[in-house]
Amino acid sequence: MNAAPADQKRLLDLASLDEEIRRADAARRNPAQAARVKELLAERAVQSTELTRLLGARDDAKAELARIESDVAVVEARSARDAGLLAASTNPKQAQGLEHEIASLAKRKSDLEDAELDVMERLENAESAVSAQEALIAATNDEGARLSAEGKTSVEAATAAFERATRDRAAVAESVPAPLLAEYERLAARGVGAGYLQHRTCGGCRMVLSGTDLNVVRAAAEDAVVHCPECGCILVRDYDSGL
């Protein structure tokens, strides 16, 4: 196949635009932020499960504290009642029984108050743990929202670049003779369609042509369509090709 050198050079523009289209398409389909956003979603699920556990522990401590406070109120009421009965009692035996019960109630109240202090400390720790976990989830949500917004912007930019490169490619393709374009498209479908031969190096595969291969290319007519012996792409030649 033969084609004017100027037409062959347009293939480099096509190859460049095809690469730009591939990059833009990959960027819009899978923005750089997507992987981290996915990680954050998984992290938030774990964090939410932990928060549920911590909330349960806090609620249990609250319920236990309420029960102890109720028991203390009952003990105090009984103590007050017994103290009133003792003050009014004239029966020594009854008075002795009331004194014994008041002492028992005092011991019970002391034990309850000790337990109350323990539970209050546990509740305070539970509240702190819940607050810390909620702050962690909020930070995860903030990072996710920020990255999602950045990802949306990246996708929009990549989509615009994709559409622009696609339009430019169509314009360049229209200027390339049909047989040459068909050959380029056939090669581009499986790899690089065309590469600039510069300093004896193929721009498609970056391989340096051997002396024998260079002789073949050197002997070809200026308008001959030659291919890289390594990757098969069309070699676009000029004065800087090292021939």
C-alpha positions in Angstrom: 0.0 0.0 0.0 1.1 3.5 -0.8 0.0 6.8 0.7 1.3 10.3 0.6 3.8 11.1 3.5 1.5 13.9 4.6 -1.4 11.5 4.9 0.7 9.1 6.8 1.7 11.8 9.3 -2.0 12.4 10.0 -2.0 8.9 11.5 0.2 10.1 14.3 -2.5 12.6 15.2 -5.0 9.8 15.1 -2.8 7.6 17.3 -2.4 10.5 19.8 -6.1 11.2 19.9 -6.9 7.5 20.3 -4.6 7.4 23.3 -6.2 10.5 24.7 -9.6 8.9 24.2 -8.6 5.7 26.0 -7.2 7.7 28.9 -10.2 9.9 29.2 -12.6 6.9 28.9 -10.7 5.1 31.7 -10.8 8.2 33.9 -14.5 8.8 33.5 -15.3 5.1 34.1 -13.0 4.7 37.0 -12.0 8.0 38.6 -8.9 8.0 40.9 -11.1 8.6 43.9 -13.3 5.5 43.4 -11.1 3.0 45.1 -10.8 5.1 48.3 -14.6 5.8 48.3 -15.2 2.1 48.2 -12.8 1.6 51.1 -14.5 4.3 53.1 -17.9 2.7 52.5 -16.5 -0.6 53.9 -14.9 1.2 56.8 -18.1 3.1 57.7 -20.0 -0.2 57.7 -17.6 -1.6 60.3 -17.6 1.7 62.2 -21.4 1.7 62.3 -21.5 -1.9 63.6 -19.1 -0.9 66.4 -21.2 2.2 67.2 -24.3 0.0 67.6 -22.3 -2.1 70.1 -21.1 0.9 72.0 -24.6 2.4 72.1 -25.9 -0.9 73.5 -23.2 -0.9 76.2 -24.1 2.7 77.1 -27.8 2.0 77.2 -27.2 -1.0 79.4 -25.2 1.2 81.8 -28.0 3.8 81.8 -30.6 1.1 82.6 -28.4 -0.4 85.4 -27.8 3.1 86.9 -31.6 3.8 86.8 -32.3 0.5 88.6 -29.7 1.2 91.3 -31.1 4.7 91.8 -34.5 3.2 92.2 -33.2 0.7 94.7 -31.5 3.6 96.7 -34.8 5.5 96.7 -36.6 2.5 98.1 -34.0 1.9 100.8 -34.1 5.6 101.8 -37.9 5.5 102.0 -37.8 2.4 104.2 -35.1 3.9 106.4 -37.1 7.1 106.8 -40.2 5.1 107.7 -38.3 2.9 110.2 -36.7 6.0 111.8 -40.1 7.5 112.3 -41.4 4.3 113.8 -38.4 4.1 116.1 -38.9 7.6 117.3 -42.5 6.9 118.2 -42.0 3.4 119.6 -42.3 2.6 123.3 -41.8 -1.1 122.9 -38.1 -2.1 123.6 -38.4 -5.3 121.5 -39.9 -3.4 118.6 -37.3 -0.7 118.9 -34.5 -3.2 118.8 -35.9 -4.8 115.6 -36.2 -1.3 114.0 -32.6 -0.4 114.9 -31.4 -3.7 113.4 -33.4 -3.1 110.2 -32.1 0.5 110.0 -28.5 -0.7 110.3 -29.2 -3.3 107.5 -30.7 -0.7 105.3 -27.7 1.6 105.9 -25.4 -1.2 104.8 -27.6 -1.9 101.8 -27.5 1.8 100.8 -23.8 1.9 101.2 -23.4 -1.1 98.9 -25.8 0.4 96.4 -23.9 3.7 96.4 -20.6 1.9 95.7 -22.2 0.1 92.8 -23.7 3.3 91.6 -20.3 5.0 91.5 -18.9 2.0 89.5 -21.8 2.2 87.0 -21.5 6.0 86.7 -17.8 5.6 85.8 -18.7 2.9 83.3 -21.4 5.1 81.8 -19.0 8.0 81.5 -16.5 5.8 79.7 -19.3 4.4 77.5 -20.5 8.0 76.6 -16.9 8.9 75.7 -16.6 5.8 73.5 -19.8 6.6 71.7 -18.7 10.2 71.1 -15.4 9.1 69.8 -17.0 6.6 67.5 -19.5 9.1 66.2 -16.6 11.5 65.5 -14.8 8.8 63.6 -17.9 8.1 61.5 -18.3 11.8 60.9 -14.7 12.1 59.7 -15.2 9.1 57.4 -18.4 10.6 56.0 -16.6 14.0 55.4 -13.8 12.3 53.6 -16.2 10.3 51.5 -18.3 13.4 50.6 -15.1 15.3 49.6 -13.8 12.5 47.5 -17.2 11.9 45.9 -17.4 15.5 44.9 -13.8 15.4 43.6 -14.7 12.2 41.7 -17.7 13.9 40.1 -15.6 16.8 39.0 -13.0 14.4 37.6 -15.6 12.4 35.7 -17.1 15.6 34.2 -13.6 16.7 33.1 -12.7 13.3 31.7 -16.1 13.2 29.9 -15.5 16.6 28.3 -12.0 15.5 27.3 -13.4 12.3 25.8 -16.0 14.1 23.8 -13.5 16.7 22.6 -10.9 14.1 21.5 -13.7 12.1 19.8 -14.7 15.1 17.8 -11.2 15.9 16.9 -10.5 12.3 15.9 -13.5 12.3 13.6 -12.2 15.4 11.9 -8.7 14.0 11.4 -10.1 10.7 10.2 -12.1 12.4 7.5 -8.9 13.8 6.0 -7.2 10.4 5.8 -7.6 8.4 2.6 -10.0 5.5 3.1 -7.6 2.6 2.4 -4.9 4.1 4.7 -7.5 4.7 7.4 -8.9 1.2 7.1 -5.3 -0.2 7.5 -4.8 2.0 10.6 -8.1 1.0 12.1 -7.3 -2.7 11.6 -4.0 -2.3 13.5 -5.3 0.0 16.1 -8.1 -2.5 17.0 -5.4 -4.8 18.4 -2.8 -2.4 19.6 -1.0 0.8 18.3 -2.1 1.7 14.8 0.8 4.0 13.9 4.1 5.1 15.5 6.7 7.7 14.7 10.0 6.3 13.7 12.5 8.6 15.4 16.2 7.9 15.8 15.6 4.4 14.6 13.1 3.7 17.4 9.5 2.8 16.8 7.1 5.1 18.6 4.6 2.3 18.9 6.6 -0.3 20.8 9.7 1.7 21.7 11.9 -0.9 20.1 15.1 0.1 18.3 15.1 -1.3 14.7 18.0 -3.6 13.8 20.3 -2.8 10.9 18.6 -5.3 8.7 15.1 -3.9 9.4 16.3 -0.4 9.0 17.7 -1.3 5.6 14.3 -2.6 4.5 12.6 0.6 5.7 15.3 2.7 4.1 14.8 1.0 0.8 11.1 1.6 0.8 9.6 4.3 -1.4 8.8 7.6 0.4 5.1 7.0 -0.1 5.2 3.3 0.8 3.3 2.3 3.9 5.8 0.3 6.0 5.3 -1.6 9.3 7.3 -2.1 12.4 8.8 -5.6 12.3 8.2 -5.8 16.1 4.7 -4.5 16.8 3.3 -4.2 13.3 2.2 -0.6 13.5 2.6 1.7 10.6 5.9 3.5 10.8 5.7 7.2 10.0 9.0 8.4 8.7 10.7 11.8 8.2 14.2 13.3 8.2 14.5 12.6 11.9 13.9 8.8 11.6 17.6 8.0 11.4 17.5 6.4 8.0 
